[in-house]
């Protein structure tokens, strides 16, 4: 019997992560909420050092607040997507229009059976030294 959890649907997962980044950068609140619903499972949870947000609507609202605090900044994926067993990881940065990076980090997430996000733990900055 084949363990399909070790054979990821990379096209579907890439589409989910691309939609996640589109949501992170969408200035229109209604469109951002729509993208959040496409990328996130209804019970999805996003956590980072600054907070915890449950469900696509709360996640989309948090993103809107970040956009208001940092006008002109955009998120960009800075690595490929590493995945196995419905777990993903990728690096990103958050930069101003002139390219100055405000923060960079890594996200580690979990995926539902339909490849929507069920969780992301965001980490800011480089990994700590020993």
C-alpha positions in Angstrom: 0.0 0.0 0.0 1.3 3.5 -0.9 1.6 6.1 1.8 0.1 9.1 -0.1 1.1 11.5 2.7 4.7 11.2 1.5 3.8 11.9 -2.1 2.7 15.5 -1.9 0.6 17.2 -4.6 3.2 19.9 -5.2 1.1 21.8 -7.7 -1.8 22.1 -5.2 0.5 23.0 -2.3 2.2 25.6 -4.4 -1.2 27.1 -5.4 -2.1 27.2 -1.7 1.1 29.0 -0.7 0.8 31.4 -3.7 -2.7 32.2 -2.6 -1.5 32.7 1.0 1.1 35.3 -0.3 -1.5 37.0 -2.5 -3.7 37.3 0.6 -0.8 38.8 2.6 -0.3 41.5 -0.1 -4.0 42.2 -1.0 -4.9 45.7 0.0 -8.7 45.3 -0.5 -10.3 43.8 2.6 -13.0 41.9 0.8 -10.7 40.4 -1.7 -8.2 39.6 1.1 -10.9 37.7 3.0 -11.8 35.8 -0.1 -8.2 34.8 -0.6 -7.9 33.8 3.0 -10.9 31.5 2.6 -9.2 29.9 -0.4 -5.8 29.3 1.3 -7.0 28.5 4.8 -9.1 25.7 6.3 -12.1 27.2 8.2 -10.4 26.1 11.5 -6.9 27.3 10.5 -4.6 28.9 13.1 -1.8 31.4 12.4 0.7 32.0 15.2 3.9 34.1 15.4 5.8 35.9 18.2 3.2 38.7 18.2 0.0 36.7 18.5 -2.5 34.0 17.6 -5.3 34.3 15.0 -7.9 31.6 14.5 -9.9 31.3 11.2 -9.5 32.9 7.8 -11.4 36.0 8.8 -9.3 36.8 11.8 -6.1 36.0 9.8 -7.2 38.4 7.0 -8.0 41.1 9.6 -4.6 40.7 11.2 -3.0 41.1 7.8 -5.0 44.3 7.2 -3.7 45.7 10.5 -0.1 44.9 9.4 -0.6 46.6 6.1 -1.9 49.7 7.9 1.1 49.8 10.2 3.6 49.2 7.3 2.2 51.0 4.2 4.0 50.1 1.0 5.5 46.9 2.4 5.1 43.5 0.7 5.7 39.9 1.6 7.7 37.7 -0.8 8.5 34.1 -0.6 12.3 33.8 -0.7 12.7 30.0 -1.0 11.1 27.0 -2.6 8.4 25.1 -0.7 9.7 22.1 1.3 7.0 19.6 2.1 6.3 16.1 3.4 3.5 14.5 5.3 1.2 17.5 4.9 3.8 19.8 6.5 5.3 22.8 4.6 8.1 25.2 5.2 9.4 28.2 3.3 11.3 31.4 3.9 10.0 34.9 3.3 10.7 38.6 3.7 8.7 41.7 4.3 10.2 44.7 2.4 9.4 48.3 1.7 8.9 49.5 -1.9 12.6 50.5 -2.1 13.6 46.9 -1.3 14.6 47.5 2.3 13.8 44.4 4.3 11.9 45.1 7.5 11.9 41.5 8.7 12.6 38.1 7.2 11.7 34.7 8.5 10.4 31.2 8.0 6.9 29.8 8.1 6.2 26.1 9.1 2.7 25.0 8.3 0.3 22.1 8.2 -2.1 21.2 5.5 -5.6 19.7 5.4 -6.5 16.8 3.1 -7.5 19.4 0.5 -4.1 21.1 0.8 -5.5 24.3 2.5 -3.6 25.5 5.5 -4.6 24.3 8.9 -1.8 26.0 10.7 1.2 28.2 10.3 3.8 29.1 12.9 5.8 32.1 11.7 9.3 32.7 12.9 11.0 36.1 12.6 14.7 36.5 11.8 17.5 33.9 11.5 17.7 30.8 13.5 19.5 31.3 16.8 23.1 30.2 17.2 24.0 27.5 19.7 
